[in-house]
Amino acid sequence: MNKIVRQHYPVENLPEDLRELVSTSSVTVILTEETYSTPPPLSREQAVALMKQMQRDAAERGETVTTEEAVARIRALRDEWDD
């Protein structure tokens, strides 16, 4: 969260709608905070559906590996240590 504080900010520099709320001879303190709203957590069903969709998307892009390919990679890595 970002927070900006301006002490002794001149009223004449405020936007018109804010100037109407304070006396013209006063000096103000401006506090601006940026808040981030987090989305609500996914339900179990939503999370499972999202993961399945991600898997389908990866398969369509050719980014998945078969069990045999994964086993071959692991064996190759393991065998590097045996040499």
PDB file with SEQRES, HELIX, SHEET and CRYST1 records, atoms N, CA, C and O in Angstrom:
SEQRES   1 A   83  MET ASN LYS ILE VAL ARG GLN HIS TYR PRO VAL GLU ASN          
SEQRES   2 A   83  LEU PRO GLU ASP LEU ARG GLU LEU VAL SER THR SER SER          
SEQRES   3 A   83  VAL THR VAL ILE LEU THR GLU GLU THR TYR SER THR PRO          
SEQRES   4 A   83  PRO PRO LEU SER ARG GLU GLN ALA VAL ALA LEU MET LYS          
SEQRES   5 A   83  GLN MET GLN ARG ASP ALA ALA GLU ARG GLY GLU THR VAL          
SEQRES   6 A   83  THR THR GLU GLU ALA VAL ALA ARG ILE ARG ALA LEU ARG          
SEQRES   7 A   83  ASP GLU TRP ASP ASP                                          
HELIX    1 AA1 VAL A   11  ASN A   13  5                                   3    
HELIX    2 AA2 GLU A   16  ARG A   19  1                                   4    
HELIX    3 AA3 ARG A   44  GLU A   60  1                                  17    
HELIX    4 AA4 THR A   67  ASP A   82  1                                  16    
SHEET    1 AA1 2 ASN A   2  PRO A  10  0                                        
SHEET    2 AA1 2 VAL A  27  GLU A  34 -1                                        
CRYST1    1.000    1.000    1.000  90.00  90.00  90.00 P 1           1          
ATOM      1  N   MET A   1       0.846  -1.168   0.000  1.00  0.00           N  
ATOM      2  CA  MET A   1       0.000   0.000   0.000  1.00  0.00           C  
ATOM      3  C   MET A   1       0.891   1.231   0.000  1.00  0.00           C  
ATOM      4  O   MET A   1       1.847   1.322   0.770  1.00  0.00           O  
ATOM      5  N   ASN A   2       0.574   2.154  -0.853  1.00  0.00           N  
ATOM      6  CA  ASN A   2       1.314   3.410  -0.934  1.00  0.00           C  
ATOM      7  C   ASN A   2       0.573   4.482  -0.159  1.00  0.00           C  
ATOM      8  O   ASN A   2      -0.657   4.524  -0.143  1.00  0.00           O  
ATOM      9  N   LYS A   3       1.345   5.348   0.484  1.00  0.00           N  
ATOM     10  CA  LYS A   3       0.756   6.425   1.269  1.00  0.00           C  
ATOM     11  C   LYS A   3       1.556   7.695   1.014  1.00  0.00           C  
ATOM     12  O   LYS A   3       2.783   7.698   1.117  1.00  0.00           O  
ATOM     13  N   ILE A   4       0.851   8.774   0.680  1.00  0.00           N  
ATOM     14  CA  ILE A   4       1.495  10.065   0.432  1.00  0.00           C  
ATOM     15  C   ILE A   4       0.879  11.077   1.378  1.00  0.00           C  
ATOM     16  O   ILE A   4      -0.344  11.201   1.450  1.00  0.00           O  
ATOM     17  N   VAL A   5       1.721  11.803   2.105  1.00  0.00           N  
ATOM     18  CA  VAL A   5       1.246  12.840   3.023  1.00  0.00           C  
ATOM     19  C   VAL A   5       1.896  14.154   2.625  1.00  0.00           C  
ATOM     20  O   VAL A   5       3.116  14.234   2.483  1.00  0.00           O  
ATOM     21  N   ARG A   6       1.082  15.178   2.446  1.00  0.00           N  
ATOM     22  CA  ARG A   6       1.580  16.527   2.143  1.00  0.00           C  
ATOM     23  C   ARG A   6       1.132  17.445   3.269  1.00  0.00           C  
ATOM     24  O   ARG A   6      -0.058  17.725   3.411  1.00  0.00           O  
ATOM     25  N   GLN A   7       2.073  17.907   4.062  1.00  0.00           N  
ATOM     26  CA  GLN A   7       1.780  18.832   5.159  1.00  0.00           C  
ATOM     27  C   GLN A   7       1.710  20.256   4.617  1.00  0.00           C  
ATOM     28  O   GLN A   7       2.412  20.594   3.663  1.00  0.00           O  
ATOM     29  N   HIS A   8       0.874  21.083   5.214  1.00  0.00           N  
ATOM     30  CA  HIS A   8       0.781  22.517   4.889  1.00  0.00           C  
ATOM     31  C   HIS A   8       0.525  22.746   3.396  1.00  0.00           C  
ATOM     32  O   HIS A   8       1.178  23.576   2.763  1.00  0.00           O  
ATOM     33  N   TYR A   9      -0.404  22.023   2.865  1.00  0.00           N  
ATOM     34  CA  TYR A   9      -0.738  22.137   1.443  1.00  0.00           C  
ATOM     35  C   TYR A   9      -1.693  23.309   1.252  1.00  0.00           C  
ATOM     36  O   TYR A   9      -2.726  23.357   1.920  1.00  0.00           O  
ATOM     37  N   PRO A  10      -1.389  24.252   0.369  1.00  0.00           N  
ATOM     38  CA  PRO A  10      -2.242  25.431   0.178  1.00  0.00           C  
ATOM     39  C   PRO A  10      -3.617  25.056  -0.384  1.00  0.00           C  
ATOM     40  O   PRO A  10      -3.730  24.238  -1.297  1.00  0.00           O  
ATOM     41  N   VAL A  11      -4.640  25.663   0.174  1.00  0.00           N  
ATOM     42  CA  VAL A  11      -6.007  25.388  -0.255  1.00  0.00           C  
ATOM     43  C   VAL A  11      -6.208  25.748  -1.720  1.00  0.00           C  
ATOM     44  O   VAL A  11      -6.936  25.056  -2.432  1.00  0.00           O  
ATOM     45  N   GLU A  12      -5.579  26.809  -2.174  1.00  0.00           N  
ATOM     46  CA  GLU A  12      -5.785  27.228  -3.567  1.00  0.00           C  
ATOM     47  C   GLU A  12      -5.282  26.200  -4.582  1.00  0.00           C  
ATOM     48  O   GLU A  12      -5.642  26.265  -5.757  1.00  0.00           O  
ATOM     49  N   ASN A  13      -4.453  25.255  -4.137  1.00  0.00           N  
ATOM     50  CA  ASN A  13      -3.968  24.213  -5.043  1.00  0.00           C  
ATOM     51  C   ASN A  13      -4.887  22.992  -5.093  1.00  0.00           C  
ATOM     52  O   ASN A  13      -4.679  22.080  -5.894  1.00  0.00           O  
ATOM     53  N   LEU A  14      -5.892  22.985  -4.241  1.00  0.00           N  
ATOM     54  CA  LEU A  14      -6.826  21.860  -4.222  1.00  0.00           C  
ATOM     55  C   LEU A  14      -7.790  21.949  -5.401  1.00  0.00           C  
ATOM     56  O   LEU A  14      -8.025  23.036  -5.929  1.00  0.00           O  
ATOM     57  N   PRO A  15      -8.343  20.825  -5.812  1.00  0.00           N  
ATOM     58  CA  PRO A  15      -9.398  20.870  -6.831  1.00  0.00           C  
ATOM     59  C   PRO A  15     -10.615  21.632  -6.296  1.00  0.00           C  
ATOM     60  O   PRO A  15     -10.808  21.743  -5.086  1.00  0.00           O  
ATOM     61  N   GLU A  16     -11.408  22.140  -7.191  1.00  0.00           N  
ATOM     62  CA  GLU A  16     -12.544  22.991  -6.828  1.00  0.00           C  
ATOM     63  C   GLU A  16     -13.491  22.322  -5.832  1.00  0.00           C  
ATOM     64  O   GLU A  16     -13.916  22.955  -4.865  1.00  0.00           O  
ATOM     65  N   ASP A  17     -13.821  21.069  -6.054  1.00  0.00           N  
ATOM     66  CA  ASP A  17     -14.772  20.400  -5.165  1.00  0.00           C  
ATOM     67  C   ASP A  17     -14.241  20.269  -3.741  1.00  0.00           C  
ATOM     68  O   ASP A  17     -15.028  20.269  -2.794  1.00  0.00           O  
ATOM     69  N   LEU A  18     -12.934  20.159  -3.571  1.00  0.00           N  
ATOM     70  CA  LEU A  18     -12.360  20.091  -2.225  1.00  0.00           C  
ATOM     71  C   LEU A  18     -12.192  21.481  -1.620  1.00  0.00           C  
ATOM     72  O   LEU A  18     -12.327  21.651  -0.408  1.00  0.00           O  
ATOM     73  N   ARG A  19     -11.905  22.454  -2.440  1.00  0.00           N  
ATOM     74  CA  ARG A  19     -11.769  23.835  -1.944  1.00  0.00           C  
ATOM     75  C   ARG A  19     -13.050  24.317  -1.289  1.00  0.00           C  
ATOM     76  O   ARG A  19     -13.004  25.082  -0.326  1.00  0.00           O  
ATOM     77  N   GLU A  20     -14.178  23.883  -1.795  1.00  0.00           N  
ATOM     78  CA  GLU A  20     -15.466  24.295  -1.240  1.00  0.00           C  
ATOM     79  C   GLU A  20     -15.674  23.787   0.180  1.00  0.00           C  
ATOM     80  O   GLU A  20     -16.492  24.339   0.917  1.00  0.00           O  
ATOM     81  N   LEU A  21     -14.957  22.755   0.572  1.00  0.00           N  
ATOM     82  CA  LEU A  21     -15.151  22.137   1.881  1.00  0.00           C  
ATOM     83  C   LEU A  21     -14.337  22.781   2.996  1.00  0.00           C  
ATOM     84  O   LEU A  21     -14.611  22.528   4.169  1.00  0.00           O  
ATOM     85  N   VAL A  22     -13.357  23.596   2.671  1.00  0.00           N  
ATOM     86  CA  VAL A  22     -12.502  24.218   3.689  1.00  0.00           C  
ATOM     87  C   VAL A  22     -12.460  25.726   3.475  1.00  0.00           C  
ATOM     88  O   VAL A  22     -12.790  26.227   2.400  1.00  0.00           O  
ATOM     89  N   SER A  23     -12.047  26.442   4.526  1.00  0.00           N  
ATOM     90  CA  SER A  23     -11.956  27.899   4.380  1.00  0.00           C  
ATOM     91  C   SER A  23     -10.773  28.251   3.484  1.00  0.00           C  
ATOM     92  O   SER A  23      -9.775  27.531   3.455  1.00  0.00           O  
ATOM     93  N   THR A  24     -10.882  29.336   2.769  1.00  0.00           N  
ATOM     94  CA  THR A  24      -9.856  29.705   1.787  1.00  0.00           C  
ATOM     95  C   THR A  24      -8.555  30.161   2.416  1.00  0.00           C  
ATOM     96  O   THR A  24      -7.517  30.158   1.754  1.00  0.00           O  
ATOM     97  N   SER A  25      -8.589  30.552   3.678  1.00  0.00           N  
ATOM     98  CA  SER A  25      -7.365  31.043   4.308  1.00  0.00           C  
ATOM     99  C   SER A  25      -6.608  29.944   5.049  1.00  0.00           C  
ATOM    100  O   SER A  25      -5.557  30.207   5.633  1.00  0.00           O  
ATOM    101  N   SER A  26      -7.122  28.734   5.032  1.00  0.00           N  
ATOM    102  CA  SER A  26      -6.476  27.675   5.806  1.00  0.00           C  
ATOM    103  C   SER A  26      -5.443  26.915   4.975  1.00  0.00           C  
ATOM    104  O   SER A  26      -5.419  26.977   3.745  1.00  0.00           O  
ATOM    105  N   VAL A  27      -4.610  26.210   5.694  1.00  0.00           N  
ATOM    106  CA  VAL A  27      -3.617  25.326   5.092  1.00  0.00           C  
ATOM    107  C   VAL A  27      -4.042  23.916   5.472  1.00  0.00           C  
ATOM    108  O   VAL A  27      -4.472  23.682   6.601  1.00  0.00           O  
ATOM    109  N   THR A  28      -3.930  22.994   4.561  1.00  0.00           N  
ATOM    110  CA  THR A  28      -4.447  21.652   4.800  1.00  0.00           C  
ATOM    111  C   THR A  28      -3.338  20.611   4.840  1.00  0.00           C  
ATOM    112  O   THR A  28      -2.194  20.871   4.469  1.00  0.00           O  
ATOM    113  N   VAL A  29      -3.710  19.443   5.296  1.00  0.00           N  
ATOM    114  CA  VAL A  29      -2.855  18.260   5.228  1.00  0.00           C  
ATOM    115  C   VAL A  29      -3.548  17.305   4.269  1.00  0.00           C  
ATOM    116  O   VAL A  29      -4.713  16.957   4.460  1.00  0.00           O  
ATOM    117  N   ILE A  30      -2.839  16.889   3.254  1.00  0.00           N  
ATOM    118  CA  ILE A  30      -3.391  15.976   2.257  1.00  0.00           C  
ATOM    119  C   ILE A  30      -2.817  14.584   2.510  1.00  0.00           C  
ATOM    120  O   ILE A  30      -1.601  14.404   2.584  1.00  0.00           O  
ATOM    121  N   LEU A  31      -3.696  13.620   2.639  1.00  0.00           N  
ATOM    122  CA  LEU A  31      -3.291  12.227   2.836  1.00  0.00           C  
ATOM    123  C   LEU A  31      -3.923  11.408   1.721  1.00  0.00           C  
ATOM    124  O   LEU A  31      -5.146  11.365   1.583  1.00  0.00           O  
ATOM    125  N   THR A  32      -3.087  10.765   0.936  1.00  0.00           N  
ATOM    126  CA  THR A  32      -3.558   9.916  -0.154  1.00  0.00           C  
ATOM    127  C   THR A  32      -3.044   8.509   0.091  1.00  0.00           C  
ATOM    128  O   THR A  32      -1.842   8.296   0.250  1.00  0.00           O  
ATOM    129  N   GLU A  33      -3.959   7.554   0.121  1.00  0.00           N  
ATOM    130  CA  GLU A  33      -3.573   6.162   0.303  1.00  0.00           C  
ATOM    131  C   GLU A  33      -4.092   5.350  -0.866  1.00  0.00           C  
ATOM    132  O   GLU A  33      -5.243   5.489  -1.279  1.00  0.00           O  
ATOM    133  N   GLU A  34      -3.238   4.517  -1.380  1.00  0.00           N  
ATOM    134  CA  GLU A  34      -3.628   3.618  -2.454  1.00  0.00           C  
ATOM    135  C   GLU A  34      -3.825   2.239  -1.847  1.00  0.00           C  
ATOM    136  O   GLU A  34      -2.892   1.656  -1.295  1.00  0.00           O  
ATOM    137  N   THR A  35      -5.010   1.736  -1.948  1.00  0.00           N  
ATOM    138  CA  THR A  35      -5.290   0.411  -1.405  1.00  0.00           C  
ATOM    139  C   THR A  35      -5.510  -0.560  -2.549  1.00  0.00           C  
ATOM    140  O   THR A  35      -6.003  -0.192  -3.615  1.00  0.00           O  
ATOM    141  N   TYR A  36      -5.146  -1.773  -2.313  1.00  0.00           N  
ATOM    142  CA  TYR A  36      -5.298  -2.818  -3.311  1.00  0.00           C  
ATOM    143  C   TYR A  36      -6.361  -3.786  -2.819  1.00  0.00           C  
ATOM    144  O   TYR A  36      -6.270  -4.323  -1.715  1.00  0.00           O  
ATOM    145  N   SER A  37      -7.345  -3.995  -3.633  1.00  0.00           N  
ATOM    146  CA  SER A  37      -8.355  -4.972  -3.254  1.00  0.00           C  
ATOM    147  C   SER A  37      -7.926  -6.328  -3.800  1.00  0.00           C  
ATOM    148  O   SER A  37      -7.619  -6.470  -4.984  1.00  0.00           O  
ATOM    149  N   THR A  38      -7.910  -7.295  -2.936  1.00  0.00           N  
ATOM    150  CA  THR A  38      -7.533  -8.634  -3.356  1.00  0.00           C  
ATOM    151  C   THR A  38      -8.797  -9.387  -3.747  1.00  0.00           C  
ATOM    152  O   THR A  38      -9.828  -9.257  -3.087  1.00  0.00           O  
ATOM    153  N   PRO A  39      -8.723 -10.155  -4.791  1.00  0.00           N  
ATOM    154  CA  PRO A  39      -9.909 -10.911  -5.187  1.00  0.00           C  
ATOM    155  C   PRO A  39     -10.227 -11.973  -4.141  1.00  0.00           C  
ATOM    156  O   PRO A  39      -9.327 -12.441  -3.443  1.00  0.00           O  
ATOM    157  N   PRO A  40     -11.475 -12.351  -4.025  1.00  0.00           N  
ATOM    158  CA  PRO A  40     -11.817 -13.394  -3.057  1.00  0.00           C  
ATOM    159  C   PRO A  40     -11.155 -14.707  -3.453  1.00  0.00           C  
ATOM    160  O   PRO A  40     -10.921 -14.950  -4.637  1.00  0.00           O  
ATOM    161  N   PRO A  41     -10.855 -15.550  -2.480  1.00  0.00           N  
ATOM    162  CA  PRO A  41     -10.203 -16.819  -2.807  1.00  0.00           C  
ATOM    163  C   PRO A  41     -11.128 -17.697  -3.651  1.00  0.00           C  
ATOM    164  O   PRO A  41     -12.353 -17.606  -3.561  1.00  0.00           O  
ATOM    165  N   LEU A  42     -10.517 -18.539  -4.464  1.00  0.00           N  
ATOM    166  CA  LEU A  42     -11.285 -19.449  -5.305  1.00  0.00           C  
ATOM    167  C   LEU A  42     -11.859 -20.576  -4.465  1.00  0.00           C  
ATOM    168  O   LEU A  42     -11.254 -21.005  -3.482  1.00  0.00           O  
ATOM    169  N   SER A  43     -13.017 -21.046  -4.857  1.00  0.00           N  
ATOM    170  CA  SER A  43     -13.561 -22.241  -4.216  1.00  0.00           C  
ATOM    171  C   SER A  43     -12.763 -23.441  -4.726  1.00  0.00           C  
ATOM    172  O   SER A  43     -11.994 -23.327  -5.681  1.00  0.00           O  
ATOM    173  N   ARG A  44     -12.953 -24.578  -4.085  1.00  0.00           N  
ATOM    174  CA  ARG A  44     -12.238 -25.781  -4.504  1.00  0.00           C  
ATOM    175  C   ARG A  44     -12.570 -26.110  -5.958  1.00  0.00           C  
ATOM    176  O   ARG A  44     -11.685 -26.440  -6.748  1.00  0.00           O  
ATOM    177  N   GLU A  45     -13.845 -26.017  -6.299  1.00  0.00           N  
ATOM    178  CA  GLU A  45     -14.284 -26.334  -7.658  1.00  0.00           C  
ATOM    179  C   GLU A  45     -13.668 -25.369  -8.674  1.00  0.00           C  
ATOM    180  O   GLU A  45     -13.247 -25.783  -9.755  1.00  0.00           O  
ATOM    181  N   GLN A  46     -13.619 -24.097  -8.326  1.00  0.00           N  
ATOM    182  CA  GLN A  46     -13.028 -23.106  -9.227  1.00  0.00           C  
ATOM    183  C   GLN A  46     -11.536 -23.363  -9.414  1.00  0.00           C  
ATOM    184  O   GLN A  46     -11.017 -23.248 -10.525  1.00  0.00           O  
ATOM    185  N   ALA A  47     -10.846 -23.712  -8.325  1.00  0.00           N  
ATOM    186  CA  ALA A  47      -9.408 -23.969  -8.401  1.00  0.00           C  
ATOM    187  C   ALA A  47      -9.124 -25.190  -9.275  1.00  0.00           C  
ATOM    188  O   ALA A  47      -8.210 -25.172 -10.099  1.00  0.00           O  
ATOM    189  N   VAL A  48      -9.910 -26.244  -9.090  1.00  0.00           N  
ATOM    190  CA  VAL A  48      -9.721 -27.457  -9.895  1.00  0.00           C  
ATOM    191  C   VAL A  48      -9.997 -27.159 -11.364  1.00  0.00           C  
ATOM    192  O   VAL A  48      -9.249 -27.597 -12.238  1.00  0.00           O  
ATOM    193  N   ALA A  49     -11.072 -26.411 -11.640  1.00  0.00           N  
ATOM    194  CA  ALA A  49     -11.398 -26.063 -13.027  1.00  0.00           C  
ATOM    195  C   ALA A  49     -10.284 -25.224 -13.650  1.00  0.00           C  
ATOM    196  O   ALA A  49      -9.940 -25.419 -14.816  1.00  0.00           O  
ATOM    197  N   LEU A  50      -9.722 -24.299 -12.887  1.00  0.00           N  
ATOM    198  CA  LEU A  50      -8.635 -23.462 -13.393  1.00  0.00           C  
ATOM    199  C   LEU A  50      -7.393 -24.294 -13.698  1.00  0.00           C  
ATOM    200  O   LEU A  50      -6.757 -24.104 -14.735  1.00  0.00           O  
ATOM    201  N   MET A  51      -7.045 -25.218 -12.798  1.00  0.00           N  
ATOM    202  CA  MET A  51      -5.874 -26.071 -13.036  1.00  0.00           C  
ATOM    203  C   MET A  51      -6.070 -26.951 -14.265  1.00  0.00           C  
ATOM    204  O   MET A  51      -5.143 -27.136 -15.053  1.00  0.00           O  
ATOM    205  N   LYS A  52      -7.279 -27.496 -14.429  1.00  0.00           N  
ATOM    206  CA  LYS A  52      -7.543 -28.330 -15.606  1.00  0.00           C  
ATOM    207  C   LYS A  52      -7.439 -27.507 -16.887  1.00  0.00           C  
ATOM    208  O   LYS A  52      -6.904 -27.977 -17.892  1.00  0.00           O  
ATOM    209  N   GLN A  53      -7.948 -26.287 -16.847  1.00  0.00           N  
ATOM    210  CA  GLN A  53      -7.854 -25.416 -18.020  1.00  0.00           C  
ATOM    211  C   GLN A  53      -6.398 -25.092 -18.338  1.00  0.00           C  
ATOM    212  O   GLN A  53      -6.006 -25.064 -19.504  1.00  0.00           O  
ATOM    213  N   MET A  54      -5.597 -24.848 -17.301  1.00  0.00           N  
ATOM    214  CA  MET A  54      -4.173 -24.566 -17.508  1.00  0.00           C  
ATOM    215  C   MET A  54      -3.469 -25.777 -18.120  1.00  0.00           C  
ATOM    216  O   MET A  54      -2.607 -25.626 -18.987  1.00  0.00           O  
ATOM    217  N   GLN A  55      -3.838 -26.983 -17.666  1.00  0.00           N  
ATOM    218  CA  GLN A  55      -3.250 -28.195 -18.234  1.00  0.00           C  
ATOM    219  C   GLN A  55      -3.635 -28.354 -19.704  1.00  0.00           C  
ATOM    220  O   GLN A  55      -2.797 -28.713 -20.531  1.00  0.00           O  
ATOM    221  N   ARG A  56      -4.908 -28.087 -20.031  1.00  0.00           N  
ATOM    222  CA  ARG A  56      -5.346 -28.175 -21.429  1.00  0.00           C  
ATOM    223  C   ARG A  56      -4.605 -27.159 -22.295  1.00  0.00           C  
ATOM    224  O   ARG A  56      -4.179 -27.471 -23.407  1.00  0.00           O  
ATOM    225  N   ASP A  57      -4.458 -25.947 -21.775  1.00  0.00           N  
ATOM    226  CA  ASP A  57      -3.746 -24.907 -22.526  1.00  0.00           C  
ATOM    227  C   ASP A  57      -2.291 -25.302 -22.773  1.00  0.00           C  
ATOM    228  O   ASP A  57      -1.768 -25.108 -23.871  1.00  0.00           O  
ATOM    229  N   ALA A  58      -1.641 -25.856 -21.750  1.00  0.00           N  
ATOM    230  CA  ALA A  58      -0.244 -26.281 -21.899  1.00  0.00           C  
ATOM    231  C   ALA A  58      -0.139 -27.412 -22.917  1.00  0.00           C  
ATOM    232  O   ALA A  58       0.805 -27.451 -23.706  1.00  0.00           O  
ATOM    233  N   ALA A  59      -1.101 -28.328 -22.904  1.00  0.00           N  
ATOM    234  CA  ALA A  59      -1.084 -29.438 -23.858  1.00  0.00           C  
ATOM    235  C   ALA A  59      -1.259 -28.922 -25.281  1.00  0.00           C  
ATOM    236  O   ALA A  59      -0.610 -29.413 -26.204  1.00  0.00           O  
ATOM    237  N   GLU A  60      -2.132 -27.937 -25.462  1.00  0.00           N  
ATOM    238  CA  GLU A  60      -2.344 -27.364 -26.796  1.00  0.00           C  
ATOM    239  C   GLU A  60      -1.087 -26.673 -27.317  1.00  0.00           C  
ATOM    240  O   GLU A  60      -0.835 -26.654 -28.522  1.00  0.00           O  
ATOM    241  N   ARG A  61      -0.303 -26.107 -26.406  1.00  0.00           N  
ATOM    242  CA  ARG A  61       0.934 -25.430 -26.810  1.00  0.00           C  
ATOM    243  C   ARG A  61       2.100 -26.409 -26.932  1.00  0.00           C  
ATOM    244  O   ARG A  61       3.198 -26.020 -27.328  1.00  0.00           O  
ATOM    245  N   GLY A  62       1.866 -27.666 -26.595  1.00  0.00           N  
ATOM    246  CA  GLY A  62       2.928 -28.658 -26.682  1.00  0.00           C  
ATOM    247  C   GLY A  62       3.940 -28.555 -25.560  1.00  0.00           C  
ATOM    248  O   GLY A  62       5.105 -28.913 -25.732  1.00  0.00           O  
ATOM    249  N   GLU A  63       3.502 -28.067 -24.412  1.00  0.00           N  
ATOM    250  CA  GLU A  63       4.426 -27.861 -23.294  1.00  0.00           C  
ATOM    251  C   GLU A  63       4.341 -28.963 -22.242  1.00  0.00           C  
ATOM    252  O   GLU A  63       4.915 -28.825 -21.162  1.00  0.00           O  
ATOM    253  N   THR A  64       3.638 -30.047 -22.537  1.00  0.00           N  
ATOM    254  CA  THR A  64       3.527 -31.130 -21.568  1.00  0.00           C  
ATOM    255  C   THR A  64       4.497 -32.245 -21.938  1.00  0.00           C  
ATOM    256  O   THR A  64       4.967 -32.318 -23.074  1.00  0.00           O  
ATOM    257  N   VAL A  65       4.792 -33.104 -20.984  1.00  0.00           N  
ATOM    258  CA  VAL A  65       5.664 -34.254 -21.236  1.00  0.00           C  
ATOM    259  C   VAL A  65       4.921 -35.517 -20.820  1.00  0.00           C  
ATOM    260  O   VAL A  65       4.069 -35.495 -19.932  1.00  0.00           O  
ATOM    261  N   THR A  66       5.257 -36.599 -21.471  1.00  0.00           N  
ATOM    262  CA  THR A  66       4.660 -37.882 -21.098  1.00  0.00           C  
ATOM    263  C   THR A  66       5.387 -38.421 -19.871  1.00  0.00           C  
ATOM    264  O   THR A  66       6.454 -37.937 -19.494  1.00  0.00           O  
ATOM    265  N   THR A  67       4.782 -39.431 -19.263  1.00  0.00           N  
ATOM    266  CA  THR A  67       5.411 -40.062 -18.104  1.00  0.00           C  
ATOM    267  C   THR A  67       6.762 -40.647 -18.491  1.00  0.00           C  
ATOM    268  O   THR A  67       7.727 -40.562 -17.731  1.00  0.00           O  
ATOM    269  N   GLU A  68       6.822 -41.237 -19.672  1.00  0.00           N  
ATOM    270  CA  GLU A  68       8.075 -41.846 -20.131  1.00  0.00           C  
ATOM    271  C   GLU A  68       9.173 -40.792 -20.301  1.00  0.00           C  
ATOM    272  O   GLU A  68      10.328 -41.029 -19.946  1.00  0.00           O  
ATOM    273  N   GLU A  69       8.803 -39.623 -20.848  1.00  0.00           N  
ATOM    274  CA  GLU A  69       9.787 -38.548 -21.015  1.00  0.00           C  
ATOM    275  C   GLU A  69      10.283 -38.050 -19.662  1.00  0.00           C  
ATOM    276  O   GLU A  69      11.475 -37.791 -19.490  1.00  0.00           O  
ATOM    277  N   ALA A  70       9.379 -37.919 -18.711  1.00  0.00           N  
ATOM    278  CA  ALA A  70       9.772 -37.454 -17.382  1.00  0.00           C  
ATOM    279  C   ALA A  70      10.708 -38.453 -16.715  1.00  0.00           C  
ATOM    280  O   ALA A  70      11.712 -38.064 -16.119  1.00  0.00           O  
ATOM    281  N   VAL A  71      10.380 -39.744 -16.814  1.00  0.00           N  
ATOM    282  CA  VAL A  71      11.224 -40.784 -16.218  1.00  0.00           C  
ATOM    283  C   VAL A  71      12.596 -40.787 -16.878  1.00  0.00           C  
ATOM    284  O   VAL A  71      13.610 -40.931 -16.194  1.00  0.00           O  
ATOM    285  N   ALA A  72      12.642 -40.630 -18.191  1.00  0.00           N  
ATOM    286  CA  ALA A  72      13.931 -40.615 -18.901  1.00  0.00           C  
ATOM    287  C   ALA A  72      14.783 -39.435 -18.446  1.00  0.00           C  
ATOM    288  O   ALA A  72      15.989 -39.583 -18.246  1.00  0.00           O  
ATOM    289  N   ARG A  73      14.175 -38.280 -18.282  1.00  0.00           N  
ATOM    290  CA  ARG A  73      14.932 -37.107 -17.812  1.00  0.00           C  
ATOM    291  C   ARG A  73      15.486 -37.334 -16.408  1.00  0.00           C  
ATOM    292  O   ARG A  73      16.644 -37.024 -16.128  1.00  0.00           O  
ATOM    293  N   ILE A  74      14.653 -37.874 -15.539  1.00  0.00           N  
ATOM    294  CA  ILE A  74      15.091 -38.120 -14.156  1.00  0.00           C  
ATOM    295  C   ILE A  74      16.228 -39.129 -14.134  1.00  0.00           C  
ATOM    296  O   ILE A  74      17.205 -38.944 -13.410  1.00  0.00           O  
ATOM    297  N   ARG A  75      16.112 -40.192 -14.917  1.00  0.00           N  
ATOM    298  CA  ARG A  75      17.174 -41.201 -14.960  1.00  0.00           C  
ATOM    299  C   ARG A  75      18.467 -40.606 -15.500  1.00  0.00           C  
ATOM    300  O   ARG A  75      19.550 -40.926 -15.008  1.00  0.00           O  
ATOM    301  N   ALA A  76      18.365 -39.749 -16.503  1.00  0.00           N  
ATOM    302  CA  ALA A  76      19.564 -39.117 -17.063  1.00  0.00           C  
ATOM    303  C   ALA A  76      20.236 -38.235 -16.015  1.00  0.00           C  
ATOM    304  O   ALA A  76      21.460 -38.238 -15.888  1.00  0.00           O  
ATOM    305  N   LEU A  77      19.441 -37.488 -15.272  1.00  0.00           N  
ATOM    306  CA  LEU A  77      20.017 -36.647 -14.214  1.00  0.00           C  
ATOM    307  C   LEU A  77      20.649 -37.500 -13.116  1.00  0.00           C  
ATOM    308  O   LEU A  77      21.734 -37.190 -12.623  1.00  0.00           O  
ATOM    309  N   ARG A  78      19.963 -38.571 -12.740  1.00  0.00           N  
ATOM    310  CA  ARG A  78      20.494 -39.453 -11.703  1.00  0.00           C  
ATOM    311  C   ARG A  78      21.789 -40.105 -12.160  1.00  0.00           C  
ATOM    312  O   ARG A  78      22.735 -40.237 -11.384  1.00  0.00           O  
ATOM    313  N   ASP A  79      21.826 -40.514 -13.434  1.00  0.00           N  
ATOM    314  CA  ASP A  79      23.012 -41.188 -13.959  1.00  0.00           C  
ATOM    315  C   ASP A  79      24.210 -40.256 -14.053  1.00  0.00           C  
ATOM    316  O   ASP A  79      25.351 -40.717 -14.020  1.00  0.00           O  
ATOM    317  N   GLU A  80      23.970 -38.939 -14.170  1.00  0.00           N  
ATOM    318  CA  GLU A  80      25.085 -37.984 -14.185  1.00  0.00           C  
ATOM    319  C   GLU A  80      25.901 -38.092 -12.904  1.00  0.00           C  
ATOM    320  O   GLU A  80      27.120 -37.920 -12.919  1.00  0.00           O  
ATOM    321  N   TRP A  81      25.225 -38.376 -11.800  1.00  0.00           N  
ATOM    322  CA  TRP A  81      25.912 -38.449 -10.510  1.00  0.00           C  
ATOM    323  C   TRP A  81      26.660 -39.767 -10.341  1.00  0.00           C  
ATOM    324  O   TRP A  81      27.582 -39.860  -9.530  1.00  0.00           O  
ATOM    325  N   ASP A  82      26.268 -40.781 -11.101  1.00  0.00           N  
ATOM    326  CA  ASP A  82      26.919 -42.087 -10.990  1.00  0.00           C  
ATOM    327  C   ASP A  82      28.233 -42.143 -11.758  1.00  0.00           C  
ATOM    328  O   ASP A  82      29.066 -43.007 -11.483  1.00  0.00           O  
ATOM    329  N   ASP A  83      28.435 -41.240 -12.714  1.00  0.00           N  
ATOM    330  CA  ASP A  83      29.650 -41.274 -13.542  1.00  0.00           C  
ATOM    331  C   ASP A  83      30.857 -40.846 -12.804  1.00  0.00           C  
ATOM    332  O   ASP A  83      31.951 -40.823 -13.368  1.00  0.00           O  
TER     333      ASP A  83                                                      
END                                                                             
